[in-house]
């Protein structure tokens, strides 16, 4: 953390030394990072600062609820529901724009495993493994993103959000929001979304079904 802070200070100095934009007579300050609508943006486009910030916020909230995690009279299913609504909702805010690459997956999965181990009493390694975890947060994120893609695709062609999704389709990146879709053309993808029943089955097959089974097994 100390090394990252020193590097951030140096980058902010370099950023401030660049040419400045003027709005009339007002000089706009150059910044390395800024927060907009709850998400952190960085001048070099690196998403890890936003992900780490969200992880820190979720861990803080989980620590505030430690008396609930330790309550012996509360069933595990209820604790997991509270964990999803109180902690995962904070951690995954803005995850629609994240690239779920190896680095991002490692940070998110590690944070989820650490918080889950305090709730379930199982080891960190058990909760970190996709085959033994009590709640697979990565698949939960992918399920939510896939549902949102369906909603956007069925909208009119005018909104900016749909044009942005079209741009993502034309310029794919590893782990983007369309990572769980498969279509040869934009028109074909829209046609797939028009069949809502088939798309729901896709969500369940790719992500949701596994998550629901894990919750049922944990409750039992």
Backbone as ProteinMPNN parsed JSONL, in Angstrom:
{"seq_chain_A": "XXXXXXXXXXXXXXXXXXXXXXXXXXXXXXXXXXXXXXXXXXXXXXXXXXXXXXXXXXXXXXXXXXXXXXXXXXXXXXXXXXXXXXXXXXXXXXXXXXXXXXXXXXXXXXXXXXXXXXXXXXXXXXXXXXXXXXXXXXXXXXXXXXXXXXXXXXXXXXXXXXXXXXXXXXXXXXXXXXXXXXXXXXXXXXXXXXXXXXXXXXXXXXXXXXXXXXXXXXXX", "coords_chain_A": {"N_chain_A": [[0.83, -1.204, 0.0], [1.946, 1.244, 0.792], [3.896, 1.586, -1.208], [2.243, 1.851, -3.436], [1.014, 4.264, -2.783], [3.168, 6.077, -2.871], [3.846, 5.87, -5.58], [1.468, 6.799, -6.682], [1.516, 9.496, -5.861], [3.701, 10.432, -7.374], [2.725, 10.044, -9.96], [0.57, 11.786, -9.956], [1.929, 14.225, -9.817], [3.236, 14.202, -12.303], [1.0, 14.205, -13.954], [-0.087, 16.698, -13.401], [1.807, 18.293, -14.535], [1.312, 18.223, -17.208], [-0.192, 19.698, -20.186], [-2.849, 22.009, -19.625], [-6.426, 22.057, -19.7], [-8.624, 24.667, -20.658], [-11.507, 26.338, -19.607], [-13.036, 28.758, -20.88], [-11.82, 31.456, -19.142], [-11.1, 29.975, -17.025], [-8.892, 27.687, -15.624], [-8.668, 24.236, -15.858], [-8.062, 21.823, -13.454], [-5.588, 19.304, -13.602], [-5.911, 15.903, -12.853], [-4.995, 12.749, -11.411], [-6.652, 10.721, -10.511], [-10.223, 10.483, -10.235], [-13.519, 10.682, -8.843], [-16.656, 9.607, -9.947], [-20.09, 9.388, -9.982], [-19.954, 7.446, -7.992], [-17.955, 5.696, -8.779], [-14.44, 5.113, -9.269], [-12.218, 6.706, -11.403], [-9.3, 6.542, -13.446], [-6.441, 8.15, -14.85], [-4.887, 6.613, -16.602], [-6.614, 4.66, -17.318], [-6.701, 2.341, -15.812], [-8.459, -0.111, -14.042], [-8.171, -1.237, -11.553], [-7.846, 0.326, -9.281], [-10.407, 1.24, -8.708], [-11.7, -1.191, -8.23], [-10.279, -2.16, -5.993], [-10.936, -0.186, -4.151], [-13.691, -0.596, -3.873], [-13.667, -3.169, -2.819], [-12.435, -2.676, -0.323], [-14.4, -1.091, 0.892], [-16.509, -2.951, 1.06], [-15.395, -4.898, 2.754], [-15.106, -3.403, 5.078], [-17.808, -2.947, 5.699], [-18.598, -5.615, 6.138], [-17.12, -6.158, 8.434], [-18.421, -4.481, 10.242], [-20.733, -5.897, 10.586], [-20.097, -8.118, 12.045], [-21.153, -9.144, 14.416], [-23.529, -10.24, 13.598], [-22.697, -12.259, 11.848], [-21.554, -13.949, 13.692], [-23.662, -14.814, 15.197], [-25.245, -17.491, 16.725], [-27.853, -18.38, 16.479], [-28.891, -17.675, 14.034], [-29.726, -18.859, 10.842], [-27.565, -20.211, 8.281], [-28.336, -19.681, 5.663], [-29.816, -17.295, 5.859], [-27.816, -15.566, 6.75], [-26.159, -15.549, 4.508], [-27.845, -14.353, 2.661], [-28.059, -11.804, 3.794], [-25.399, -11.085, 3.603], [-25.062, -10.915, 0.825], [-26.81, -8.783, 0.193], [-25.918, -6.677, 1.828], [-23.106, -6.527, 1.667], [-22.014, -7.611, -0.774], [-23.405, -6.102, -2.615], [-22.244, -3.613, -2.322], [-19.574, -4.128, -3.014], [-19.761, -4.901, -5.698], [-20.72, -2.73, -7.079], [-20.909, -0.901, -9.998], [-19.671, -2.89, -11.429], [-20.439, -3.675, -13.935], [-18.969, -2.343, -15.786], [-16.449, -3.315, -15.472], [-13.542, -5.178, -16.486], [-13.38, -8.503, -16.343], [-10.762, -9.82, -15.912], [-7.784, -11.815, -15.256], [-6.385, -10.545, -13.096], [-8.359, -8.897, -11.916], [-10.277, -10.834, -11.243], [-8.867, -12.307, -9.328], [-8.54, -10.458, -7.211], [-11.225, -9.845, -6.504], [-12.325, -12.408, -5.98], [-10.659, -13.215, -3.909], [-11.292, -11.374, -1.877], [-13.976, -12.022, -1.466], [-13.727, -14.666, -0.56], [-12.347, -14.267, 1.871], [-14.228, -12.805, 3.408], [-16.381, -14.6, 3.426], [-15.299, -16.753, 4.834], [-15.337, -15.9, 7.476], [-18.025, -15.92, 7.924], [-18.98, -18.528, 7.426], [-17.218, -20.156, 8.785], [-15.475, -21.81, 7.562], [-12.328, -22.611, 5.89], [-10.109, -20.178, 4.369], [-9.06, -21.058, 1.926], [-10.867, -23.035, 1.159], [-13.133, -21.486, 0.658], [-12.166, -19.93, -1.373], [-11.807, -21.551, -3.543], [-13.403, -22.399, -6.589], [-14.787, -24.777, -6.722], [-15.473, -25.522, -4.164], [-16.468, -23.353, -2.795], [-18.813, -21.53, -0.784], [-20.435, -19.507, -1.756], [-20.406, -18.383, -4.947], [-19.159, -15.589, -5.98], [-18.138, -14.471, -8.336], [-19.558, -15.73, -10.406], [-22.044, -14.843, -9.752], [-21.824, -12.1, -10.274], [-21.431, -12.213, -13.045], [-23.866, -13.279, -13.836], [-25.674, -11.206, -13.184], [-24.709, -9.215, -14.9], [-25.209, -10.362, -17.375], [-27.976, -10.462, -17.399], [-28.514, -7.735, -17.443], [-27.46, -7.013, -19.918], [-29.281, -8.255, -21.609], [-31.545, -6.684, -21.078], [-30.693, -4.199, -22.131], [-30.295, -4.81, -24.839], [-32.871, -5.278, -25.735], [-33.948, -2.789, -25.785], [-34.79, 0.366, -27.44], [-32.96, 1.588, -30.335], [-31.875, 4.089, -29.98], [-30.866, 5.07, -27.349], [-27.871, 6.072, -25.566], [-26.552, 4.149, -24.057], [-27.034, 1.746, -25.345], [-25.724, 2.131, -27.75], [-23.168, 2.269, -26.748], [-22.857, -0.363, -25.857], [-22.939, -1.653, -28.293], [-20.537, -0.73, -29.358], [-18.763, -2.015, -27.624], [-19.234, -4.621, -28.402], [-18.202, -4.551, -31.003], [-15.565, -4.078, -30.44], [-14.18, -6.196, -28.795], [-12.991, -7.211, -25.528], [-11.029, -9.094, -23.219], [-12.974, -10.503, -20.727], [-15.017, -8.592, -20.76], [-18.358, -7.084, -20.607], [-19.827, -8.603, -22.321], [-18.842, -11.139, -22.221], [-20.026, -13.626, -21.749], [-21.665, -14.108, -23.859], [-22.502, -15.261, -27.155], [-22.308, -14.641, -30.397], [-22.386, -14.162, -33.903], [-22.85, -11.757, -35.126], [-23.998, -8.367, -34.537], [-26.731, -8.079, -35.025], [-27.566, -10.701, -34.789], [-27.099, -11.128, -32.078], [-28.961, -9.369, -30.927], [-31.274, -10.616, -31.796], [-31.144, -12.985, -30.349], [-31.586, -11.972, -27.779], [-34.212, -11.207, -27.968], [-35.72, -13.442, -27.511], [-36.868, -14.104, -24.619], [-37.255, -16.217, -22.814], [-35.378, -18.116, -23.655], [-33.073, -16.637, -23.185], [-33.131, -16.371, -20.399], [-32.702, -19.007, -19.706], [-30.138, -19.215, -20.639], [-28.758, -17.531, -18.841], [-29.157, -18.942, -16.467], [-27.906, -21.333, -17.097], [-25.246, -20.583, -17.642], [-24.427, -19.209, -15.325], [-26.311, -18.61, -13.129], [-27.731, -20.99, -12.309], [-25.824, -22.626, -11.055], [-25.087, -21.006, -8.909], [-27.489, -20.863, -7.436], [-27.762, -23.54, -6.67], [-25.549, -23.809, -5.011], [-26.251, -22.114, -2.894], [-28.485, -23.449, -1.916], [-27.335, -25.847, -1.089], [-25.59, -24.924, 0.897], [-27.399, -23.91, 2.751], [-28.716, -26.228, 3.507]], "CA_chain_A": [[0.0, 0.0, 0.0], [2.854, 2.394, 0.844], [4.496, 1.726, -2.531], [1.212, 2.386, -4.333], [0.801, 5.675, -2.431], [4.311, 6.84, -3.401], [3.692, 5.891, -7.028], [0.332, 7.676, -6.987], [1.974, 10.887, -5.712], [4.55, 10.746, -8.522], [1.876, 10.12, -11.152], [-0.211, 13.021, -9.853], [2.833, 15.316, -10.177], [3.417, 14.148, -13.754], [-0.269, 14.599, -14.573], [-0.25, 18.142, -13.223], [2.772, 18.963, -15.394], [0.835, 18.198, -18.59], [-0.965, 20.858, -20.607], [-4.138, 22.114, -18.967], [-7.593, 22.472, -20.476], [-9.226, 25.895, -20.158], [-12.925, 26.571, -19.846], [-13.015, 30.211, -20.822], [-10.637, 31.906, -18.404], [-10.878, 29.051, -15.908], [-7.996, 26.571, -15.9], [-9.134, 22.996, -15.249], [-6.981, 21.097, -12.783], [-5.287, 17.941, -14.021], [-5.896, 14.956, -11.739], [-4.698, 11.362, -11.797], [-7.864, 9.953, -10.213], [-11.393, 11.245, -9.818], [-14.687, 9.846, -8.575], [-17.858, 10.054, -10.638], [-21.228, 8.477, -9.776], [-19.582, 6.36, -7.092], [-16.853, 4.891, -9.305], [-13.16, 5.808, -9.371], [-11.601, 6.647, -12.727], [-7.875, 6.849, -13.408], [-6.007, 8.739, -16.117], [-4.357, 5.596, -17.512], [-7.665, 3.691, -17.61], [-6.594, 1.145, -14.969], [-9.662, -0.316, -13.251], [-7.889, -1.893, -10.279], [-8.032, 1.262, -8.167], [-11.838, 1.23, -8.401], [-12.024, -2.5, -7.655], [-9.71, -2.22, -4.635], [-11.734, 0.709, -3.303], [-14.955, -1.278, -3.608], [-13.347, -4.288, -1.915], [-12.195, -2.115, 1.007], [-15.697, -0.674, 1.425], [-17.282, -4.146, 1.404], [-14.778, -5.529, 3.932], [-15.478, -2.566, 6.217], [-19.199, -3.249, 6.037], [-18.642, -6.966, 6.706], [-16.617, -6.051, 9.805], [-19.467, -3.86, 11.06], [-21.8, -6.886, 10.79], [-19.503, -9.337, 12.602], [-22.017, -9.73, 15.442], [-24.532, -11.053, 12.894], [-22.035, -13.479, 11.346], [-21.238, -14.826, 14.821], [-24.89, -15.186, 15.912], [-25.469, -18.931, 16.535], [-29.262, -18.697, 16.244], [-29.284, -17.3, 12.681], [-29.343, -19.893, 9.87], [-26.556, -19.798, 7.311], [-28.998, -19.138, 4.475], [-30.141, -15.904, 6.133], [-26.551, -14.828, 6.794], [-25.694, -15.374, 3.138], [-28.717, -13.357, 2.036], [-27.63, -10.512, 4.323], [-24.074, -10.827, 3.036], [-25.239, -10.474, -0.563], [-27.472, -7.476, 0.122], [-25.19, -5.643, 2.574], [-21.675, -6.458, 1.328], [-21.765, -7.839, -2.201], [-23.971, -4.986, -3.373], [-21.244, -2.542, -2.278], [-18.37, -4.552, -3.729], [-19.987, -5.068, -7.136], [-21.255, -1.51, -7.68], [-20.128, -0.5, -11.162], [-18.967, -4.04, -12.016], [-20.827, -3.833, -15.333], [-17.919, -1.74, -16.623], [-15.155, -3.945, -15.215], [-13.053, -6.293, -17.284], [-13.115, -9.59, -15.404], [-9.552, -10.535, -16.3], [-7.188, -12.606, -14.171], [-6.079, -9.703, -11.942], [-9.614, -8.502, -11.278], [-10.885, -12.033, -10.643], [-8.104, -12.681, -8.135], [-8.845, -9.516, -6.131], [-12.632, -10.003, -6.101], [-12.521, -13.729, -5.394], [-9.951, -13.249, -2.629], [-12.081, -10.627, -0.895], [-15.171, -12.819, -1.18], [-13.325, -15.818, 0.253], [-12.022, -13.809, 3.218], [-15.46, -12.463, 4.129], [-17.175, -15.812, 3.614], [-14.704, -17.626, 5.86], [-15.802, -15.422, 8.778], [-19.452, -16.226, 8.05], [-19.23, -19.971, 7.421], [-16.288, -20.877, 9.643], [-14.612, -22.653, 6.745], [-11.026, -22.001, 5.636], [-10.02, -19.253, 3.231], [-8.806, -21.823, 0.7], [-12.127, -23.679, 0.767], [-14.035, -20.481, 0.1], [-11.557, -19.349, -2.571], [-11.893, -22.506, -4.643], [-14.719, -22.391, -7.228], [-15.462, -26.065, -6.558], [-15.888, -25.742, -2.77], [-16.953, -22.125, -2.165], [-20.22, -21.492, -0.38], [-21.123, -18.579, -2.653], [-19.51, -17.99, -6.034], [-19.453, -14.199, -6.289], [-17.811, -14.182, -9.721], [-20.675, -16.161, -11.243], [-23.163, -13.956, -9.42], [-21.59, -10.877, -11.037], [-21.653, -12.502, -14.462], [-25.31, -13.451, -14.031], [-26.281, -9.874, -13.176], [-24.304, -8.51, -16.11], [-25.883, -10.98, -18.509], [-29.37, -9.999, -17.351], [-28.549, -6.332, -17.844], [-27.238, -7.005, -21.365], [-30.57, -8.592, -22.218], [-32.402, -5.497, -20.954], [-30.214, -3.172, -23.054], [-30.482, -5.26, -26.219], [-34.291, -5.198, -26.104], [-34.347, -1.385, -25.816], [-34.696, 1.02, -28.74], [-31.586, 1.798, -30.778], [-31.444, 5.452, -29.731], [-30.125, 5.388, -26.12], [-26.417, 6.018, -25.614], [-26.073, 2.915, -23.438], [-27.069, 0.676, -26.343], [-24.642, 2.404, -28.688], [-21.926, 1.887, -26.053], [-22.785, -1.823, -25.878], [-22.589, -2.01, -29.675], [-19.097, -0.47, -29.476], [-18.075, -3.107, -26.914], [-19.345, -5.813, -29.26], [-17.292, -4.386, -32.133], [-14.181, -4.021, -29.936], [-14.194, -7.079, -27.614], [-11.839, -7.343, -24.651], [-11.144, -10.225, -22.3], [-13.71, -10.236, -19.498], [-15.972, -7.49, -20.833], [-19.718, -7.417, -20.2], [-20.371, -9.572, -23.287], [-17.991, -12.319, -22.162], [-20.821, -14.854, -21.709], [-22.533, -14.176, -25.025], [-21.87, -15.825, -28.355], [-23.062, -14.28, -31.595], [-21.513, -13.777, -34.994], [-23.123, -10.388, -35.537], [-24.809, -7.57, -33.62], [-28.124, -8.409, -35.293], [-27.813, -12.027, -34.223], [-27.153, -10.965, -30.628], [-30.255, -8.766, -30.627], [-32.29, -11.646, -32.025], [-31.081, -13.887, -29.192], [-32.185, -11.291, -26.629], [-35.659, -11.092, -28.158], [-36.318, -14.646, -26.928], [-36.584, -13.907, -23.197], [-37.159, -17.519, -22.138], [-34.083, -18.705, -24.005], [-32.01, -15.867, -22.52], [-33.145, -16.745, -18.981], [-32.051, -20.31, -19.615], [-28.71, -18.962, -20.822], [-28.255, -17.003, -17.576], [-29.149, -20.026, -15.485], [-26.918, -22.332, -17.5], [-23.888, -20.034, -17.552], [-24.058, -18.734, -13.989], [-27.295, -18.619, -12.06], [-28.096, -22.308, -11.793], [-24.78, -23.084, -10.132], [-25.162, -20.185, -7.699], [-28.648, -21.276, -6.668], [-27.463, -24.846, -6.082], [-24.603, -23.593, -3.91], [-26.989, -21.551, -1.771], [-29.337, -24.502, -1.358], [-26.471, -26.791, -0.377], [-25.082, -24.26, 2.101], [-28.499, -23.834, 3.717], [-28.952, -27.571, 4.037]], "C_chain_A": [[0.866, 1.256, 0.0], [3.492, 2.642, -0.52], [3.501, 2.316, -3.526], [0.965, 3.863, -4.059], [1.918, 6.56, -2.99], [4.193, 6.968, -4.918], [2.562, 6.823, -7.446], [0.739, 9.142, -6.891], [2.825, 11.314, -6.911], [3.707, 10.924, -9.789], [1.024, 11.387, -11.145], [0.642, 14.233, -10.221], [3.046, 15.371, -11.686], [2.164, 14.613, -14.479], [-0.455, 16.116, -14.518], [0.704, 18.934, -14.126], [2.335, 18.99, -16.86], [0.072, 19.485, -18.913], [-2.353, 20.837, -19.969], [-5.223, 22.559, -19.95], [-8.177, 23.73, -19.831], [-10.695, 25.969, -20.558], [-13.141, 28.083, -19.731], [-11.713, 30.662, -20.187], [-10.268, 30.974, -17.259], [-9.986, 27.895, -16.344], [-8.471, 25.335, -15.139], [-7.946, 22.23, -14.674], [-6.818, 19.694, -13.371], [-5.234, 17.036, -12.79], [-5.584, 13.56, -12.271], [-5.918, 10.478, -11.583], [-9.009, 10.91, -9.902], [-12.577, 10.29, -9.662], [-15.909, 10.448, -9.257], [-18.93, 8.989, -10.492], [-20.815, 7.242, -8.971], [-18.442, 5.483, -7.564], [-15.6, 5.751, -9.43], [-12.571, 5.598, -10.753], [-10.161, 7.132, -12.629], [-7.417, 7.262, -14.796], [-5.489, 7.698, -17.102], [-5.378, 4.51, -17.829], [-7.619, 2.429, -16.764], [-7.801, 1.051, -14.046], [-9.387, -0.824, -11.844], [-8.066, -0.958, -9.09], [-9.501, 1.295, -7.747], [-12.23, -0.081, -7.731], [-11.513, -2.599, -6.226], [-10.501, -1.324, -3.673], [-13.059, 0.05, -2.93], [-14.752, -2.45, -2.649], [-13.159, -3.778, -0.49], [-13.504, -1.685, 1.661], [-16.522, -1.87, 1.868], [-16.724, -4.834, 2.646], [-15.1, -4.73, 5.19], [-16.904, -2.844, 6.657], [-19.335, -4.646, 6.665], [-18.144, -6.961, 8.147], [-17.645, -5.435, 10.741], [-20.592, -4.841, 11.394], [-21.28, -8.168, 11.437], [-20.358, -9.964, 13.698], [-23.108, -10.589, 14.813], [-23.902, -12.341, 12.39], [-21.78, -14.469, 12.483], [-22.474, -15.304, 15.573], [-25.214, -16.657, 15.674], [-26.912, -19.281, 16.18], [-29.743, -18.313, 14.851], [-28.839, -18.38, 11.694], [-28.373, -19.338, 8.837], [-27.196, -19.175, 6.074], [-29.33, -17.661, 4.667], [-28.883, -15.049, 6.163], [-26.028, -14.558, 5.383], [-26.554, -14.355, 2.391], [-28.344, -11.949, 2.5], [-26.263, -10.109, 3.762], [-24.189, -10.303, 1.608], [-25.804, -9.06, -0.635], [-26.646, -6.366, 0.762], [-23.75, -5.46, 2.123], [-21.41, -6.597, -0.171], [-22.308, -6.709, -3.059], [-23.0, -3.801, -3.409], [-20.042, -2.903, -3.14], [-18.577, -4.516, -5.238], [-20.58, -3.835, -7.809], [-20.341, -1.056, -8.827], [-19.417, -1.644, -11.858], [-19.36, -4.297, -13.464], [-19.74, -3.308, -16.275], [-16.557, -2.399, -16.426], [-14.826, -4.987, -16.265], [-12.657, -7.4, -16.314], [-11.946, -10.434, -15.909], [-8.954, -11.223, -15.08], [-6.925, -11.768, -12.92], [-7.349, -9.317, -11.181], [-10.273, -9.69, -10.583], [-10.191, -12.42, -9.343], [-8.448, -11.773, -6.96], [-10.256, -9.73, -5.603], [-12.854, -11.332, -5.406], [-11.828, -13.839, -4.04], [-10.714, -12.524, -1.542], [-13.323, -11.409, -0.491], [-14.839, -13.999, -0.275], [-13.031, -15.404, 1.689], [-13.261, -13.488, 4.031], [-16.304, -13.7, 4.4], [-16.622, -16.703, 4.725], [-15.109, -17.195, 7.265], [-17.279, -15.771, 9.003], [-19.678, -17.718, 8.226], [-18.345, -20.752, 8.375], [-15.373, -21.811, 8.878], [-13.312, -21.909, 6.462], [-11.095, -21.075, 4.421], [-9.879, -20.023, 1.922], [-10.068, -22.547, 0.232], [-13.071, -22.686, 0.104], [-13.474, -19.856, -1.176], [-11.667, -20.267, -3.781], [-13.285, -22.493, -5.263], [-15.482, -23.693, -7.055], [-15.984, -26.286, -5.14], [-16.455, -24.495, -2.102], [-18.434, -22.207, -1.83], [-21.035, -20.605, -1.303], [-20.141, -18.067, -3.686], [-19.868, -16.581, -6.5], [-19.167, -13.873, -7.75], [-18.961, -14.581, -10.646], [-21.909, -15.305, -10.983], [-23.043, -12.645, -10.196], [-21.906, -11.105, -12.513], [-23.132, -12.696, -14.772], [-26.012, -12.108, -14.097], [-25.947, -9.116, -14.455], [-25.039, -9.058, -17.331], [-27.358, -10.57, -18.558], [-29.479, -8.555, -17.822], [-28.336, -6.18, -19.345], [-28.539, -7.299, -22.103], [-31.505, -7.386, -22.205], [-31.996, -4.414, -21.956], [-30.517, -3.552, -24.498], [-31.934, -5.143, -26.668], [-34.798, -3.753, -26.128], [-34.259, -0.842, -27.241], [-33.231, 1.315, -29.069], [-31.038, 3.18, -30.426], [-30.562, 5.672, -28.52], [-28.614, 5.199, -26.253], [-25.885, 4.699, -25.069], [-26.058, 1.766, -24.434], [-25.988, 0.878, -27.394], [-23.288, 2.051, -28.072], [-21.749, 0.367, -26.06], [-22.412, -2.321, -27.273], [-21.097, -1.806, -29.908], [-18.292, -1.574, -28.789], [-18.11, -4.381, -27.744], [-18.351, -5.746, -30.419], [-15.835, -4.375, -31.714], [-14.075, -4.872, -28.667], [-12.875, -7.065, -26.853], [-12.085, -8.504, -23.695], [-11.876, -9.81, -21.03], [-14.688, -9.096, -19.564], [-17.387, -7.988, -20.567], [-20.382, -8.435, -21.136], [-19.61, -10.895, -23.264], [-18.777, -13.626, -22.201], [-21.82, -14.954, -22.856], [-21.761, -14.764, -26.192], [-22.764, -15.522, -29.548], [-22.094, -13.801, -32.659], [-21.688, -12.344, -35.439], [-23.964, -9.696, -34.483], [-26.292, -7.891, -33.795], [-28.488, -9.769, -34.702], [-27.917, -11.951, -32.7], [-28.484, -10.357, -30.2], [-31.382, -9.778, -30.797], [-32.316, -12.635, -30.867], [-31.781, -13.272, -27.979], [-33.694, -11.175, -26.754], [-36.401, -12.309, -27.619], [-35.985, -14.651, -25.437], [-36.438, -15.224, -22.454], [-35.808, -18.174, -22.408], [-32.943, -17.974, -23.314], [-31.96, -16.193, -21.028], [-32.475, -18.098, -18.781], [-30.541, -20.166, -19.782], [-28.083, -18.47, -19.523], [-28.131, -18.115, -16.549], [-28.076, -21.053, -15.806], [-25.493, -21.828, -17.287], [-23.501, -19.739, -16.116], [-25.087, -19.05, -12.915], [-27.614, -19.968, -11.472], [-27.106, -22.823, -10.779], [-24.867, -22.325, -8.824], [-26.322, -20.628, -6.83], [-28.417, -22.631, -5.989], [-26.531, -24.707, -4.889], [-25.314, -23.038, -2.685], [-27.848, -22.603, -1.097], [-28.506, -25.49, -0.553], [-25.943, -26.208, 0.915], [-26.163, -24.19, 3.173], [-28.759, -25.201, 4.347], [-27.865, -27.974, 5.018]], "O_chain_A": [[0.565, 2.22, -0.703], [3.617, 3.791, -0.942], [3.852, 3.162, -4.348], [0.733, 4.636, -4.989], [1.662, 7.644, -3.514], [4.413, 8.044, -5.475], [2.674, 7.545, -8.437], [0.356, 9.948, -7.739], [2.683, 12.432, -7.406], [3.943, 11.834, -10.583], [0.784, 11.99, -12.192], [0.153, 15.164, -10.86], [3.039, 16.449, -12.281], [2.24, 15.321, -15.483], [-0.923, 16.73, -15.477], [0.447, 20.095, -14.443], [2.927, 19.707, -17.667], [-0.263, 20.26, -18.017], [-2.952, 19.776, -19.796], [-4.976, 23.32, -20.885], [-8.219, 23.844, -18.606], [-11.061, 25.697, -21.701], [-13.393, 28.613, -18.649], [-10.63, 30.293, -20.642], [-9.244, 31.162, -16.602], [-10.287, 27.204, -17.318], [-8.655, 25.38, -13.922], [-6.942, 22.025, -15.357], [-7.801, 18.991, -13.604], [-4.583, 17.369, -11.8], [-5.87, 13.237, -13.424], [-6.187, 9.584, -12.385], [-8.798, 12.003, -9.376], [-12.617, 9.225, -10.279], [-16.163, 11.648, -9.155], [-18.711, 7.827, -10.834], [-21.273, 6.132, -9.242], [-17.999, 4.604, -6.824], [-15.681, 6.956, -9.665], [-12.438, 4.468, -11.222], [-9.842, 8.017, -11.835], [-7.943, 6.781, -15.8], [-5.633, 7.873, -18.312], [-5.06, 3.545, -18.524], [-8.426, 1.525, -16.978], [-8.132, 2.01, -13.348], [-10.297, -0.84, -11.015], [-8.403, -1.413, -7.997], [-9.803, 1.368, -6.556], [-13.004, -0.084, -6.774], [-12.229, -3.068, -5.341], [-10.704, -1.681, -2.512], [-13.494, 0.139, -1.782], [-15.58, -2.687, -1.769], [-13.67, -4.382, 0.454], [-13.694, -1.895, 2.859], [-17.163, -1.83, 2.918], [-17.484, -5.3, 3.495], [-15.341, -5.309, 6.25], [-17.178, -2.964, 7.85], [-20.1, -4.831, 7.611], [-18.682, -7.677, 8.992], [-17.733, -5.821, 11.907], [-21.32, -4.644, 12.366], [-21.951, -9.199, 11.386], [-20.307, -11.177, 13.901], [-23.565, -11.557, 15.421], [-24.51, -13.406, 12.493], [-21.789, -15.681, 12.269], [-22.358, -16.114, 16.492], [-25.439, -17.047, 14.529], [-27.173, -20.356, 15.64], [-30.891, -18.592, 14.506], [-27.674, -18.779, 11.715], [-28.367, -18.139, 8.556], [-26.645, -18.235, 5.501], [-29.151, -16.861, 3.749], [-28.883, -13.928, 5.655], [-25.518, -13.474, 5.098], [-26.042, -13.583, 1.58], [-28.316, -11.013, 1.701], [-26.015, -8.936, 3.484], [-23.496, -9.359, 1.228], [-25.338, -8.237, -1.422], [-26.67, -5.229, 0.288], [-23.223, -4.349, 2.188], [-20.678, -5.803, -0.76], [-21.744, -6.391, -4.106], [-22.938, -3.074, -4.4], [-19.551, -2.075, -3.908], [-17.668, -4.142, -5.978], [-20.911, -3.884, -8.993], [-19.143, -0.854, -8.631], [-18.638, -1.411, -12.782], [-18.685, -5.059, -14.156], [-19.61, -3.768, -17.41], [-15.607, -2.077, -17.14], [-15.715, -5.599, -16.857], [-11.704, -7.249, -15.549], [-12.112, -11.595, -16.282], [-9.547, -11.216, -14.001], [-7.204, -12.215, -11.807], [-7.4, -9.401, -9.954], [-10.769, -9.564, -9.463], [-10.842, -12.813, -8.375], [-8.629, -12.249, -5.839], [-10.465, -9.79, -4.391], [-13.497, -11.386, -4.358], [-12.346, -14.481, -3.127], [-10.781, -12.997, -0.407], [-13.68, -11.454, 0.687], [-15.578, -14.298, 0.663], [-13.417, -16.103, 2.627], [-13.348, -13.848, 5.205], [-16.879, -13.836, 5.48], [-17.38, -17.329, 5.465], [-15.216, -18.036, 8.158], [-17.723, -15.902, 10.144], [-20.471, -18.135, 9.07], [-18.67, -21.881, 8.741], [-14.576, -22.531, 9.481], [-13.198, -20.719, 6.756], [-11.989, -21.169, 3.581], [-10.51, -19.675, 0.923], [-10.305, -22.658, -0.971], [-13.726, -23.004, -0.888], [-14.231, -19.308, -1.976], [-11.624, -19.802, -4.92], [-14.271, -22.57, -4.529], [-16.701, -23.719, -7.224], [-16.843, -27.142, -4.926], [-16.884, -24.565, -0.95], [-19.205, -22.877, -2.518], [-22.19, -20.908, -1.603], [-19.163, -17.399, -3.35], [-20.772, -16.401, -7.316], [-19.886, -13.073, -8.348], [-19.297, -13.841, -11.57], [-22.717, -15.073, -11.883], [-24.036, -12.135, -10.716], [-22.57, -10.286, -13.148], [-23.599, -12.32, -15.847], [-26.854, -11.889, -14.967], [-26.81, -8.449, -15.027], [-25.44, -8.3, -18.214], [-27.914, -10.357, -19.635], [-30.428, -8.194, -18.519], [-28.953, -5.323, -19.978], [-28.851, -6.657, -23.106], [-32.176, -7.1, -23.197], [-32.859, -3.78, -22.564], [-30.947, -2.711, -25.288], [-32.201, -4.933, -27.851], [-35.96, -3.517, -26.458], [-33.725, -1.498, -28.135], [-32.371, 1.294, -28.187], [-29.837, 3.412, -30.566], [-29.577, 6.401, -28.628], [-28.14, 4.301, -26.949], [-24.88, 4.185, -25.56], [-25.178, 0.907, -24.383], [-25.4, -0.089, -27.877], [-22.378, 1.595, -28.764], [-20.64, -0.134, -26.243], [-21.664, -3.288, -27.417], [-20.458, -2.616, -30.58], [-17.266, -2.015, -29.306], [-17.135, -5.131, -27.785], [-17.734, -6.749, -30.776], [-14.954, -4.632, -32.534], [-13.897, -4.329, -27.577], [-11.798, -6.928, -27.434], [-13.231, -8.845, -23.404], [-11.457, -8.882, -20.338], [-15.166, -8.652, -18.52], [-17.594, -9.178, -20.33], [-21.383, -9.054, -20.776], [-19.726, -11.689, -24.198], [-18.244, -14.643, -22.645], [-22.721, -15.792, -22.825], [-20.53, -14.763, -26.211], [-23.849, -16.088, -29.682], [-21.109, -13.124, -32.364], [-20.793, -11.767, -36.056], [-24.573, -10.349, -33.635], [-27.029, -7.965, -32.811], [-29.587, -9.957, -34.181], [-28.741, -12.643, -32.102], [-29.071, -10.791, -29.208], [-32.337, -9.787, -30.019], [-33.387, -13.077, -30.45], [-32.483, -13.965, -27.243], [-34.388, -11.055, -25.744], [-37.588, -12.218, -27.303], [-34.933, -15.149, -25.039], [-35.597, -15.345, -21.564], [-35.176, -18.717, -21.502], [-31.962, -18.592, -22.901], [-30.878, -16.284, -20.449], [-31.764, -18.307, -17.798], [-29.762, -20.887, -19.159], [-27.006, -18.928, -19.139], [-27.126, -18.217, -15.846], [-27.417, -21.58, -14.91], [-24.635, -22.567, -16.805], [-22.363, -19.99, -15.721], [-24.769, -19.683, -11.908], [-27.756, -20.092, -10.256], [-27.492, -23.391, -9.758], [-24.74, -22.914, -7.75], [-26.169, -20.76, -5.615], [-28.838, -22.832, -4.849], [-26.694, -25.394, -3.88], [-25.019, -23.441, -1.56], [-27.938, -22.655, 0.129], [-28.91, -25.921, 0.527], [-25.855, -26.908, 1.924], [-25.888, -24.386, 4.357], [-28.989, -25.316, 5.551], [-27.903, -29.077, 5.563]]}, "name": "protein", "num_of_chains": 1, "seq": "XXXXXXXXXXXXXXXXXXXXXXXXXXXXXXXXXXXXXXXXXXXXXXXXXXXXXXXXXXXXXXXXXXXXXXXXXXXXXXXXXXXXXXXXXXXXXXXXXXXXXXXXXXXXXXXXXXXXXXXXXXXXXXXXXXXXXXXXXXXXXXXXXXXXXXXXXXXXXXXXXXXXXXXXXXXXXXXXXXXXXXXXXXXXXXXXXXXXXXXXXXXXXXXXXXXXXXXXXXXX"}
